[in-house]
Amino acid sequence: MKNRRDFLKKGVLGGLASALPVSGLVAAEQKLKTASNKKDENGTITLLQSTDVHCQIHPHDELFWENEQLVFRKAGGYAHMASLINKIREENPNTITIDTGDMFQGSELSDKTQGDALVPILNEIDYDIYTPGNWEVIYYKQKMQKLLGGLNAPKVCANMFHDRGDGSPYGLTNQ
């Protein structure tokens, strides 16, 4: 390794390699190379993960346990998250964003559009990697495939099986 920055990049990519398919790893590596050309003073890589947003576009009341009591406060929402993600990206272009699912179920908007309204919102946030959650199948398999297929970033999934009808999983052949 030439320097600490190379070590960190390779270390993060090596860690991601255990969880990502080749396409996801290539996308993450390309993101780091592009970011490195913009600003690379500190060698810091920021990983941001969101999960279980459940189609909440605007901040909404959430229940928290604070100081031994229940407290409601505004939290979440893709609009709020997008602003924060963009601010962090401006501070460090070496930022990788991952959404780990439950992105198409949970609001009236998602119900009325069966998740279609969320695809352009998620693409605008410009996540680097997606993993489907357990609620992604709410509108059944074909709809889930269409929704995930409409997202611009690579998808990683290790807990679903797609049978092509001949007993072999999608992408594999009987040999």
C-alpha positions, 0 to 999 in steps of 0.5 A: 500500500502506498499510504494510509488512504489506499489502505482505508479504501481497500479495507472498506472495499474488502469489507464490502466485498463480503456482502456485495456482488461484483456489480455492487463492489464495482459501483462502490469502487467507482464512486470512491475513485470519482470522489477521490478526484474531487476532494481527497485531503483526509482519506475519510470514507463515510458510510451512510445507511438508512433503513425502514423509512417506510415511504415517509417523505416528510418528517413525522411524529416518532416515539422515543424513550428519553430520560425514563419517559416516552417522548414524541418528536419529529423525525425521518422523512426522505426530504429531511434525509436527502438534505442531510445526505447532500450536506454530508456528501459536500463535506466528504465526497468519499461518502457511500450511501446504502438503503437496507430496505422497507422503502416501498410500503408504509404510507398512503402515497405508497399504497395508492401507487403501489410504491411507484411514487417512491422510485424517482424520490429514491433515485433523486437521493442517489443511493449507491447500493440497495438491499430489499427489506422484508416489506418489499414483497408487499405488492408481490414479486413481479411488482417488487422486481419492477420497483427495484429494477427502477432504482439506479443503483445496484441491488444486493439480495441474499435471502430471496430465491427466484425460480425460473420455472425449471427448478433452477435459480435465476441466473444459474443453469442446470449443468 
